[in-house]
Amino acid sequence: MKYRGRPILAAVSGFFTGLFVALDLLFFGAIHLDNIAVTVLPIVGLVAGIVLAIWAPLGRSRARGGSPAR
């Protein structure tokens, strides 16, 4: 199976995005430290990063047959 995206890079980026969102919510007082969202948000970010990298709706389109552009 050929992936169009970079799943490892997206997983790491998604994890850190979820972690920083959880820390922001924690520091701004929107959630408390004993809230489950502090644990769940990094995991959701990790999974979302992997799924989006495998699906990869953005980026270059696949090359089509025909003459090359000049």
C-alpha positions in Angstrom: 0.0 0.0 0.0 1.5 3.3 -1.1 0.9 6.3 1.2 0.8 9.8 -0.2 1.7 11.5 3.1 4.3 11.0 5.8 2.6 9.0 8.6 5.5 9.1 11.1 6.0 12.9 10.8 2.2 13.4 11.0 2.0 11.2 14.1 4.7 13.1 15.9 3.2 16.5 14.9 -0.3 15.4 15.9 0.9 14.2 19.3 2.7 17.5 20.0 -0.3 19.5 18.7 -2.7 17.6 21.1 -0.2 18.0 23.9 0.1 21.7 23.5 -3.6 22.2 23.1 -4.1 20.3 26.4 -1.4 22.4 28.1 -3.0 25.6 26.8 -6.4 24.6 28.1 -4.8 23.7 31.4 -2.8 26.9 31.8 -5.7 29.1 30.8 -7.9 27.4 33.4 -10.5 26.0 30.9 -9.9 22.4 32.3 -8.4 21.1 35.6 -5.4 18.8 35.9 -7.6 15.8 36.9 -9.7 16.1 33.7 -9.4 13.2 31.2 -8.9 15.6 28.3 -5.3 16.2 29.4 -4.6 12.5 28.6 -7.0 12.1 25.7 -6.0 15.1 23.5 -2.4 14.0 22.8 -3.7 10.5 21.8 -6.4 11.9 19.6 -3.8 14.2 18.0 -1.5 11.2 17.3 -4.3 9.1 15.7 -5.7 12.1 13.7 -2.2 12.8 12.4 -1.7 9.2 11.2 -5.2 9.1 9.6 -4.7 12.4 7.8 -1.3 11.3 6.6 -2.6 8.1 5.2 -5.6 9.8 3.6 -3.5 12.9 2.5 -6.2 15.0 0.8 -3.7 17.9 0.4 -0.5 18.0 -1.6 0.3 17.1 -5.1 -2.1 15.1 -7.2 -1.0 12.0 -8.9 0.8 12.4 -12.3 -1.4 11.8 -15.3 -0.4 10.3 -18.5 0.4 12.7 -21.4 3.1 15.0 -22.6 5.1 16.8 -19.9 4.5 20.5 -19.5 7.1 22.9 -21.0 
